[in-house]
């Protein structure tokens, strides 16, 4: 008797079958699970008050040129109060690098004037919209979704 080999089973066997899940169900489950955290990361209005602007003047204590959003830490002293540490979040690192910003653009001790949207539920944070450094005339602006930097002409 000659045995003829059986053709391989063409049905897909997945690890999801014992759970009763199809591939589509898995995608739906992942989307529902991770969408809120992705949205929270990119939800400007959940973190910042877009209807308000504040102006501060202070001294840079730290510049974190990190992903996904660099942060400028500024020490602000208002009349009659102790120094406050403010965290000013900037546009994404890649766009800032594209306009010439580096980890050395801002140094501890730089005096700056900043304008931005304050935190909605957290104090001492802002989304940076504009920055002026009077010592050399540097100006940073976030115009819509596009950052730009103006450096004074060197003589």
Phi, psi and omega in degrees: 000131181261128179267129177263126181295143178283145176292151180297151179291123184270356177288144178282133175249123182237167177286344182278339183305315180297336179273352182076024181251140172266171178298322179296321179296320179298315179299317179297318179297316179296319180297316181292325182288316188259347180300317180299321180289324177293319179293321180298321179299321184257012181267090182302312186290343176285335184255318186245152178267100184291344181275348182241149175232144174231151177242133179225154173231135181191191183247131178294127174255338180195145173233114180258101181271074189239166173272149356275338183229119175299153181230132175256122179260124186236134175268118183245126176245118178260152180306129177078012179222164178284164179297139177244141176264118179252140177251117181252109180280140182245178178298174184295151187301322184293319178292324178293319177297323180297333179264008174101005179282142178227177178295344181261002182299319178241133183239150174306135181101343178295131174272130182224155169244129184233150174229138179189181179269124182287162176297145181285313184238359182236132180277158175065028170232156177205157169262119187287123178256326180207148179215136174237135174244098186301332185300329180226003177083009180295137177227129175245137176222144172252103183254108186062236178256013184244120176276152173212152181228137177242122178252143179295151177290138178272138182266000000 
